């Protein structure tokens, strides 16, 4: 079965499309073009190419009834104005990550990633079966938006640094590009943090405006060339254990689409979400090898005291959000923490135990 045929029939689309109200002549006369803004440079490997792929798939699966023109960061609006562009109607949809909009609602951090939180599979489990998606819908209802997960980068690296981090004391006075709650936690350890779109990170490192940055992981970090301006590449990335991207649309524009096109859009979003996550997971290994072997990058592991202090600070940030003035934020935090407890209980004797055992000394193949 061809990919387009599958997507068009997913979720009973074929049955919907056969209704009299959606006769072929009417469909052919009602073609819609959307504008998608993104927080990534045009065709940026990973996120940017995923946005383009999603737009292309939707266009093909709807036989051109809905086409989407993708704008890279800065082409239609600056990266961090994407949310407001969709809310205002200047754009129809966006490809981004929810924690960029934490000033709109602190709850949005949890649908993206929080430090020491959930892995990719755990986050997807909460969204699909633990009530996470319903909470996300309620948050975005306030802004006239509807979101789907657009995939996950998986656990990230701890970032690029111009000096070694041998103890918590080495974090004092560090200037670092790091968004989200992971950045708020580092502030408690003496780090000055800022949020920058990827297109501004290299020059900021090069000029000394910042001393360190996190971005994503080997696959995504290779293209911007951070290895040229930062010597040490730290792990693990406890600040972002499974960062989720989003495909978010105007609810009004979405509701105006024929019902079968709505189903196709949702099916395409789900399909691309899986492809996004799989691509990051697959390409990270090869990219890491390239960084180390070809570019001489020095891999460094955060010392235990740094990880423990960062974890403690992260817990304090989460605890403060449990006392938020916003009821929906409090509800989101409680749902997230419940899922984390339950998922960790299984992960400890499931994935974590398997991966630990896989590292033991034995011959294989």
Secondary structure as UniProt FT lines:
FT   HELIX           3..9
FT   HELIX           10..12
FT   HELIX           13..17
FT   HELIX           20..22
FT   HELIX           24..28
FT   STRAND          32..38
FT   TURN            42..43
FT   TURN            45..46
FT   HELIX           47..61
FT   TURN            62..64
FT   STRAND          66..71
FT   TURN            73..75
FT   HELIX           79..81
FT   HELIX           82..88
FT   STRAND          93..96
FT   HELIX           98..101
FT   TURN            102..104
FT   HELIX           106..111
FT   TURN            115..116
FT   HELIX           120..129
FT   HELIX           132..141
FT   TURN            142..144
FT   STRAND          145..152
FT   STRAND          159..161
FT   HELIX           168..171
FT   TURN            172..173
FT   STRAND          175..177
FT   HELIX           180..187
FT   TURN            188..190
FT   STRAND          192..194
FT   HELIX           198..200
FT   HELIX           201..207
FT   STRAND          212..213
FT   HELIX           218..224
FT   HELIX           226..228
FT   STRAND          232..235
FT   TURN            238..239
FT   STRAND          244..250
FT   HELIX           251..255
FT   HELIX           259..293
FT   TURN            294..295
FT   STRAND          298..301
FT   HELIX           304..322
FT   HELIX           327..349
FT   HELIX           351..358
//
